[in-house]
Amino acid sequence: MNKITLLAGEPNDANRDYLPEAIKGSRMVVNENGNNSQVYPKNLKEFHESITDDGLTDTWFEYVPESYDPAKKTPLVFSMHGGLMTGWGQCIYTSWTHVADREGFICVFPNAHDKRMWMIECDPNTIDELSQPMPEGIPSLNEPTGTVEEYHDLKLVLALLNRMKQRYNIDEGRVFMQGMSMGDCMTSQVARYCGVHFAATAGSGCPTNPLLMFAPEGSVINKGGAMDIWQSRLEHDRTPFHYGLDDRAVVRKNLEYWKIINEADVPPVISIRGEKNFAFYRGKKANVVLMDVKNRDHGQTFDDAEMVWDYLFSGVRKEPDGTLAHTPTQQEQAGDALAVAVCEGADNAWVNGAVVSMKAPALRWEKLKYHGLNGDQIVRGSYLCVPVAFLADAFGGTLEEDENGRRASLTLPDGRVFAFAEGCIGCTVDNRIEAMLCEAIYRDESLYISLEWFCRFALNWQVSEYDGVLYATDHYSVLSRYLSWLLQDLLRGDNE
């Protein structure tokens, strides 16, 4: 395996430009919580030619790694820049060239033809407004002309694909595309209309307007067929205002669209690895992956390319008949083997990769301070609590109850014995007193304790919470926005 070499750059921490032009060909690097750059690769080559049937001249950038072997069939990755950016800008804001150095595949980074903005399909009710001149710093869209297949930028993609096949020994079954922001929308457009040419596509930072994906009666609009799909979403990102829908609805619709086409209407395999939240859907025709990244703004993570390659692109090819063939990916699409998630108000839980029912729903309890406050109070802690009976079921313990369930003794498989009683913040662990985060409470004929406390204290697990969902597992993990909503849907049985 070829080695990746990270070059030391010259940080420009004073930069506030979206894409500082001085980076091109230099060692300058910039870092922002949505876009982080690498040193401009020396093997990145610029081309200016007319290769489409309309005679227009285009610009693109090719990266052929030194590890490329012309005697071997080689995968090809298109990577599409965001609005107001360039092909070389997309190159330095990703790690595609690093992954290519190791794997030996070729990358191509096209420029949008006009105004550094891709021509993409738009809602006809808003395109007139969005294509008008905007205030300084706000880009206006290129007004689409003709059918999608007639858009110049789409023609450029197909012409570039043919050119790359002529110049290099490209494996026609392993052609991929990834895009960021407006490049995400462009990639989605290519997938929906010209997907026959690609085995898989991926995008980060801008889901597609659902009005372009679903007909008014609810059927999907698609000419490209099934393919493996990757969608990267970022916690602090927001969908475009002109979609007229909130973030949750837009992301859900984008996910649902490809689940329908790929026949992936199954519960996902879920894993959280650090700040990256994964949901893997395995379909009859093709797979779908959602990666939700905690504490990131609009753009793409620097390792997005690595994630896409390792977990998706590395294990799929498109056969001549249009079907997909899957082999093991370099990183397994495996769920967290030991994990528990609950949702406030839901009587289902997620346990080790499956939805299970609980005796009573998870509920929230607040720990209060009120002494010395003249009748006022301060909330010192807010905790999702679950029945002790659920803990026994989820962790293979033995439960004994007394006083109609107001006292409970839980014996874990390792022999430790926990005893709880209604109204007491203390419990006993092997006959020794231990204070919990909040008192045990009795509701719905069940004795409840804090799930956070139990997972942290008894199991030494990582625990995180977002929007009424708590996720606990045995390794570093931080629950993010969209996966918490996905878990809400799963545990509440709400997929509308």
Salt bridges, closest charged atoms under 4 A:
GLU21 OE2 - ARG116 NH1 2.95
GLU46 OE1 - LYS24 NZ 2.88
GLU46 OE2 - HIS48 NE2 2.90
GLU49 OE1 - ARG163 NH1 2.92
ASP53 OD1 - LYS155 NZ 3.17
ASP54 OD2 - HIS152 ND1 2.64
ASP58 OD1 - HIS113 ND1 3.04
ASP58 OD2 - HIS152 NE2 2.75
GLU62 OE2 - ARG163 NE 3.58
GLU62 OE1 - ARG167 NE 3.71
GLU66 OE2 - LYS42 NZ 3.01
GLU103 OE2 - ARG102 NE 2.73
GLU121 OE1 - ARG192 NH1 3.28
GLU149 OE2 - LYS223 NZ 3.12
ASP171 OD1 - ARG317 NH2 2.91
GLU172 OE1 - LYS165 NZ 3.67
ASP184 OD2 - ARG233 NH1 3.24
ASP228 OD2 - HIS326 NE2 2.91
GLU235 OE1 - HIS236 NE2 3.83
GLU235 OE2 - LYS294 NZ 3.17
ASP237 OD1 - HIS298 ND1 2.98
ASP247 OD2 - ARG238 NE 3.51
ASP247 OD2 - ARG481 NH2 2.78
GLU256 OE1 - LYS259 NZ 3.77
GLU263 OE2 - LYS285 NZ 3.53
ASP303 OD2 - LYS276 NZ 2.81
GLU306 OE2 - ARG102 NH2 2.77
ASP310 OD1 - ARG102 NH2 3.46
ASP336 OD1 - HIS475 NE2 3.33
GLU344 OE1 - ARG364 NE 3.05
ASP402 OD2 - ARG407 NH2 2.48
GLU403 OE2 - ARG407 NE 3.01
ASP414 OD2 - ARG416 NE 2.78
GLU422 OE1 - ARG406 NE 2.97
GLU452 OE2 - ARG456 NE 3.22
GLU465 OE2 - ARG364 NH2 2.50
ASP474 OD1 - HIS475 ND1 2.96
ASP489 OD1 - ARG248 NH2 3.15
ASP489 OD1 - ARG252 NH2 2.63
